[in-house]
């Protein structure tokens, strides 16, 4: 069985080492984070999402064209940070 992959594009989430570690501890699979701590353009986002089964996004713009190139992506979750 192939390992599942969750990606995190949200800058605030990716910057928070405790939150990233909690995700790694809870998720049975690989966790990819936004190591550059940038908002992805659609051109940058596509190759990142193509590696993912699930993604936690921040303010990245996800277009229909991006989604069309990511057939393995099953879930998109929006991260809004702590209030």
C-alpha positions, 0 to 999 in steps of 0.5 A: 500500500502506498503511503498517504500524503498530507500537504500543508501550504498555510504559512502560519501552520508551516511555521508553527513547529509544534503544530507540524509535529502534532500533525506528524504524530497524528497522521499515518503517512507523510507530511509535506510543509511549505518550507519556503513559507510563501504563498504559492502561485498556481504554477508553484502550487500544482507540483506541490499538490500533485504529491498530496492526497490531502492538503491544508491550505492558507491563502493560496489560490486554487483554480480549476486548472490546478485541481484538474492536474491533481487527480490524487487530491481527495480533501482540501481543508482551509486553515484559518489559524487561532482566534 
